[in-house]
Amino acid sequence: ALGTVPISRATCSIQIHHKLEVPPVSLFRTQKRRSTGRIRDQRGAALVESAIIIMPLCIILFGIVEFGFVFKDSLTLSSATRAGARTASAATKSTGMMTAASGAAEKAASAAKFQNGDSMLIYKADDTTGLPPTTCSSVTNCVKYTFASGVWGSGNGDWPAAEQQACLGGQIDSVGVVMNLKHQSITGFFPFVNNMKLQERTVMRLEPDTEQCP
């Protein structure tokens, strides 16, 4: 009949095929949102883990630095007391023994940071314990030096050369040197380390004096 347009099978198949080729856009968007959320979760977890790890590492690092300086001060005092005792033992029955011994100890301890009130003792050591007397005076054969205003004092007390026993065949005295230091904290992270009291002591026998002994 006139005015009628026939529809072929080829036309129908093309139209159906065109409808099937539409991409699922909504599915792609959902997957992208899920991936973005997963990345954000991973970043947050990494920040939390970093915060948990950094604190213990800082404590360990500061501890190594702080106690390293404590150990350094202890070694410095030990070296200084040995230098003082060695100098004193070699200056037997000399009027300048105390001055020479204190000078040697001060020079060897120059690397330490002394504070006001730190002290050094040079004394006649106890034969049994090697400890110093309870007080320093001309009677007890002990000299005490005190650190103040950046320098060591002239010393309080004395050990006269006539009182030093160092003759062969008789009793030989021992000389002791003690140094006290208050360690100052370097990092400030450990309050108990600040003003920690360090003490080192060295005791040596006086060398026999053949010239002034009968």
C-alpha positions in Angstrom: 0.0 0.0 0.0 1.1 3.7 -0.6 2.7 5.5 2.4 4.0 2.3 4.1 7.7 2.0 4.8 8.9 -1.6 5.1 11.2 -2.4 8.1 13.9 -4.9 7.3 15.7 -7.3 9.6 19.0 -5.5 9.1 17.6 -2.3 10.5 16.3 -4.0 13.6 19.6 -5.7 14.3 21.6 -2.5 14.0 19.3 -0.7 16.5 19.6 -3.6 19.0 23.4 -3.7 18.6 23.6 0.1 19.3 21.7 -0.2 22.6 24.1 -3.0 23.9 27.2 -0.9 23.4 26.3 1.7 26.1 29.1 1.5 28.8 28.2 1.1 32.5 29.5 4.6 33.6 28.0 4.3 37.1 30.1 1.2 37.9 33.3 2.9 37.0 32.6 5.8 39.3 31.8 3.5 42.2 35.1 1.7 41.8 37.0 5.0 41.7 35.4 6.2 44.9 36.3 3.0 46.7 39.9 3.3 45.6 40.2 6.9 46.8 38.8 6.0 50.2 41.2 3.0 50.6 44.2 5.3 49.9 43.0 7.8 52.5 42.7 5.0 55.1 46.3 3.8 54.3 47.7 7.3 54.7 46.0 7.7 58.1 47.3 4.4 59.3 50.9 5.3 58.2 50.7 8.6 60.2 49.6 6.7 63.4 52.3 4.1 63.0 55.0 6.8 62.5 53.9 8.6 65.6 54.1 5.4 67.6 57.6 4.6 66.4 59.1 8.1 66.5 58.6 8.6 70.3 60.6 5.5 71.4 63.3 6.3 68.9 63.6 9.9 70.3 63.9 8.5 73.8 66.6 6.1 72.8 68.5 8.7 70.9 68.4 11.3 73.7 69.4 8.6 76.2 72.4 7.6 74.2 73.5 11.3 74.0 72.8 12.1 77.6 74.5 9.1 79.2 77.4 9.4 76.7 78.2 12.7 78.3 77.8 11.3 81.8 80.3 8.5 80.8 82.7 11.2 79.3 82.6 13.2 82.6 83.3 10.1 84.6 86.3 9.1 82.4 87.6 12.7 82.7 87.5 12.6 86.5 89.2 9.2 86.6 92.0 10.4 84.3 92.4 13.6 86.4 92.6 11.8 89.7 95.2 9.5 88.3 97.3 12.4 87.0 97.1 14.1 90.4 98.0 11.0 92.4 100.9 10.1 90.1 102.3 13.7 90.4 101.9 13.7 94.2 103.5 10.3 94.6 106.6 11.4 92.6 107.0 14.6 94.7 107.5 12.8 98.0 108.5 15.0 101.0 108.4 18.1 98.8 106.8 21.4 100.0 105.2 21.9 96.5 103.6 18.5 96.4 100.1 19.7 96.8 100.5 22.5 94.3 102.0 20.2 91.7 99.3 17.5 92.2 96.4 19.9 92.1 97.7 21.6 89.0 98.1 18.2 87.2 94.6 17.2 88.2 93.1 20.5 87.1 94.8 20.3 83.7 93.7 16.7 83.1 90.1 17.6 84.0 89.9 20.7 81.8 87.4 19.0 79.5 84.8 18.6 82.3 82.3 21.3 83.0 82.6 22.0 86.7 80.0 23.9 88.7 80.3 26.1 91.7 80.7 23.9 94.8 82.5 21.0 93.0 85.5 19.9 95.0 88.9 18.1 94.9 90.7 16.5 97.8 94.4 15.6 98.0 95.1 13.7 101.2 97.0 11.1 103.2 95.0 8.0 102.4 93.9 5.6 105.1 96.1 2.5 105.1 93.1 0.1 105.1 90.4 1.8 103.1 92.2 4.4 101.1 89.4 6.9 102.1 90.1 10.6 103.0 89.6 12.0 106.5 86.2 13.4 107.5 87.6 17.0 107.4 90.6 18.7 105.8 93.0 20.7 107.9 96.7 20.9 108.7 96.2 18.3 111.4 94.5 15.7 109.3 97.0 16.0 106.4 94.4 16.9 103.7 93.9 19.8 101.3 90.5 20.7 99.9 90.1 22.7 96.7 86.7 24.2 95.8 85.6 25.3 92.3 84.0 28.8 92.3 83.5 31.5 89.6 85.2 29.4 86.9 88.4 28.7 88.8 89.7 26.4 91.5 90.5 27.9 94.9 93.9 27.9 96.5 93.1 25.1 98.9 92.2 24.7 102.5 94.5 22.5 104.7 98.0 21.1 104.4 100.0 18.0 104.4 103.5 19.1 105.6 106.5 17.4 104.0 107.7 16.5 107.5 104.6 14.4 108.0 105.0 12.3 104.9 106.4 8.8 105.6 108.3 7.5 102.6 111.5 5.9 103.9 112.6 2.4 102.8 112.5 -0.1 105.7 109.6 1.8 107.3 106.0 2.7 106.8 105.2 4.3 103.5 102.2 6.6 103.2 99.7 6.6 100.4 98.3 9.7 98.7 94.8 9.9 97.5 93.0 12.3 95.1 89.2 12.6 95.0 87.3 14.8 92.5 83.5 15.5 92.8 81.4 16.9 89.9 77.7 17.7 89.5 76.9 16.7 85.9 74.6 19.1 84.1 72.0 17.6 81.7 72.7 18.2 78.0 69.3 17.4 76.4 67.1 18.2 79.4 65.0 15.1 78.5 66.0 13.2 81.7 65.5 15.4 84.8 67.1 12.8 87.1 70.4 13.2 85.2 70.6 17.0 86.0 73.0 17.7 88.9 73.9 14.0 89.1 76.9 13.7 91.5 79.9 12.0 90.0 83.0 11.0 92.1 86.3 9.4 91.2 89.1 8.5 93.5 92.7 7.3 92.9 95.2 6.1 95.6 98.9 5.6 95.1 101.9 4.8 97.3 104.5 7.5 97.8 107.7 6.8 96.1 110.5 6.1 98.6 112.7 9.2 99.2 116.3 8.1 99.6 117.8 11.6 99.9 115.8 12.8 103.0 115.7 9.5 104.8 118.4 8.4 107.3 
